[in-house]
């Protein structure tokens, strides 16, 4: 299981986390991923 460092102020819901885990996020940048989801 890989460790992902989350920003302290990130509002990570389970749905976002599951979507993130399913995606092939090459740079594993969850902040960028969340911004992409919310835009």
N, C-alpha and C positions, 0 to 999 in steps of 0.2 A: 504494500500500500504506500503510495507516494504521499509525501507531505507537501501541502500547499500553504504558503504563508498568506493569510488573509489580512487585508488592511483592518485596523482596529475598529474603524467606523463603518465597515461594510455591513450592509443589511442583507445577509445571505439567507434567503429562504430555502427550504428544502427543494422546491422546484428548480430554483436557479442552480443549486448545487448539483442536483441530478443531471440537469441539462449540461452543466459544465463538465461533469465527469464523463458524459456520453460523447461530447464533442472531441474532435482531435485538435486540441488547442496546442499549436506547435510551440508557442513561447510560454504557455502556462500562465499567462497574465490575466488573472481573474478580474482585476479592476477594469482592464480593457474589454474583457468579455461581458461584464455587467453593463458597461457603457454601451456596448453594441446592442445588447438585449433591450435596453431602456430607450434607445434612440428611435 
